[in-house]
Amino acid sequence: MPVARIACIVEGRGEAGITGRPGAADILLRRIVQIIDPDIRVQLPIALRIPRGSLIRRGGVEDAVERAARKLGGHGAIVVLLDSDDDPREPLEADLLTRARQARADLPIAVIAAKYEFEAWFLAAAQSLAGIEGLQADLQAPPDPEAVRDAKGWLGKHMAGGKYLATIHQASFT
């Protein structure tokens, strides 16, 4: 059985996971690999959590990629997953990818920036999440999910209890 070793660099606690529970990045990458080839076994070292400000500053993504490469023992791939916040997504991804590849040209690297925030993807998938973790049973996606600037707030408004917490809900929604 082929093995895919992937190190993930993330900015948030929900993506990284908490002790004893996988994070959203781990679940997302496993699901993507499963769709591509169900025969591939995925090995994911614990995600590196780097605050966004540290990651995007000069030397930040480079240092993070070097740390991830050490976790992989120099063999595998690296995925950088972050929110674009108010930065235009495509230029942010391109800049970070160029810098990451300059740091470690010997490894495959991908940079994925969610428009505004990771949770925008949940809004796009709202109907499939209906009834999960207190979300309304009749939940419908907003007309333009990526245009919603506060996806976390939108989720909270549509949940019993009115509170979305990334560390609790992000992995199960993924």
N, C-alpha and C positions, 0 to 999 in steps of 0.2 A: 504494500500500500504506500503510495507516495505521501510525503510529508511536506507541508508548507509551514515554514517558521516565519512568523510575522511579529515584529515589534511595533507597538502602537504608541504614539505620542499624542496626548490629549490635554485639554485645558481644564476640564471640569471634573468634579468628583463623581458625577453621574456616569460620565463616560469611562472613568478609570475604575469605578467600583469601590466597594468598601470591603473590609476584611471578611473573607469567607463568602462573598457574593460577587459574581462576575459583573463587570461594568457593561454599559451599553456598547462601547467600542468592541469589546470581546464578542458579544452576542452578534452585533452587526457583521463583523468580519467573518465569523463562523457561518452565518447565514449566507453571505455572499459566496464564500468558497463552496458551500454545499450546493448552491444553485449552479455554479460553474462546473464542478465535478464532485459528485457525492463520494467518490472513492478517495479523495484527498483527506488525510488526517491533518488537522490544524494544531500547531503548537504556538501558543501566544504567551510570551513572558508577561508578567504583570505590567500593565500600561504605565508609562512614565507620565506623571501629571505635572505639567509645566504651566504656570499662569500665562494667559494670553499675552500680557504686556512683556513678560520675559521672553516668550517665544518669538515675538515679531521684532524685537529690538535687534540691532546688529550683533551677530555672534550668538544669538539665542537659539534659533533653529539649528544652527551649526553645532552648538554644544549638545543640544538634545539628540540630534541624529548620531553624534559620536557616542553618547551614552547608550542609545538604543542599539547601535552596532555592537558595542561591547556585550550587551545582554544577549545578543544573538551569537556571540562568538565569531562574528565576522561572516556568518552564513545565514541568509534569509532575506527578507524584505522589510521595509519600514513604511508605515502609514502615519501621516500627520493629519489629525482630525481636529478642526477648530471651528468656532463661529466666526463669520465675517464681521459681525456687529454692524457698524456703520461704514466699514470699508467696502469698496466695490470688490465683489467676490473674485472675479477672474484675475485682476492684477495682483491681488493678495496671494492667490494660489500660485500664480506664475513666479512672483518674486521669491516666495518661500521655497518653491520647488527648485529654482535655479540655485539658491543659496545652499539648500540641503544637498543637492547633487554635487556642488563644488566641495562640500565637506566630505562626502563619501560617494564618489563616482563608481565605486566597485559594487554597490548594492542597488537593487531596484527600490525606488522611493516614489511614493505618491503623496500628494497634498490634497486634502478635501476640505473645503470651507463651506459650511452650511450658510445659506443666505440668512443673515441676521443671527439665527441660532438653530442648534440641533433640533429643537422641538418643532420647528417649522415642518419637518418631515412627518411628525405625528399629526399635524393639522391636515396635511395632504392625505393621510391614511385614516382620517377620523372615523369613517364608517366601519373600517375593520377593527377599530379599537373600542367601538361602542360597548358599554357595559363592563369594560375592564377597569379594575382598580377604582371604581366609583365614578367613571365617566358615564354620562347619560346614555341610556339604552338606545335612544333615537338620534344619537350624535351624527351630525352632517358636517362635512368639510366647509370651511368658508370659501367663497368664490375664487379667491387668489391666495392660497395658503402662504406663499412666500412673501406676500405684501404685508402680512400681519407682523408688526414690529415687536409685539410682546406675546410670543407664542406661549410662554409659560403662564402668563396671566390669562390668556384665552383658555388654556386647558383648565386652570383653576376655576374659572367661571362656569365650566361645564362639568365639574366634578362635585360629587356629594362631599360636603365639608368645605368646598371652595378653596382648597389649597393643593397646588401641584408642588411636589418636592423632587428635584432631579435625583437626589441620592436614593429615594424610595421608588419613584415611578419610572424613571428613564429606562432602566433595564427591562422591566416587564412590558413597557410599550414597544420597545425595540423588538 
